[in-house]
């Protein structure tokens, strides 16, 4: 991981962001100490299958909670809508 000072980031922000967009992680320092880390954002949406949601929420919600009812109704085989 490379390091840039806050001044370098201010003066060469576009270049630093280009490196981050290309996959590099960059630590930003102020007065020699790390204060931030820059990394690229994954543009792909995250799909969580319904059956996993149902498993993880089961027992956590009160039976009369509206979300519990929605999860019971949605308890069907999952299909990734992004494929």
N, C-alpha and C positions, 0 to 999 in steps of 0.2 A: 504494500500500500504506500502510495506516495504522499508527501506532505507539502502543503503550500501555506504561506502566511496569509493573514487576512488582507494585507496590502497587495500581495500577488493576486489574490482572488479578485479584489476590487479592480486592479489594473488590467488583468488578463482573464476576466470572468468567462468570456466566450470560449477561450482556449481550454480553460479548466473544465467547463461544462461539456465541450466536445470530447475530452478524454473520458469523462464520466459516462457520457452517452455510449462511448465505444466499449464500456465494460470495466473501466478502471475505478477503483475506490480511492478517494482522496480525503486525507485528514487535513482540516483547517486549523492552524495554530494562531494564537494571539499571545504575544510576549513569551514565545517559546513553549507554551503549553497547549495541548490539544483542546479544542472547544467544539468542534463539529466534525461530522463525517459525511461526505457526499457519495451517493451511490445511485445508479440508474434505477428507474421505476420499471417494473415488469408490466408492459402494457396489456398483457393477456388477462382477461377476467378470471377470477377464481371460481370454480364450480364446486359446490359441496353437495354431494348426492343426498337426496331426501332421506334415504334409509340411515345415513350417518347422522343427520340432524335428529331424526327420531330417536336413535339409540342414545345419543349424547344428552338429549333433553328429557328422556324418559325418567320419571321419578323426581325431576326437579321442579315441575310445575304442578300447581293445584289442579285437580281434575276439572274444575269449573273455569279454569283460565282459558280465555279465547284462543290463545296460542296453542294450548294443549289440544283443543278441538281441531284447529287447523292442521296440526301435525298428524293427528289421527286420520283425518280425511286425506292427507297427502301421503300416507304410508303406502306407497306403491313403488314398483321398481323404478330406479332412477334412470334418467336419460340426460346426457350432457347437451344442453341447448346450444353450446358453442361449437359443436362438431358438425 
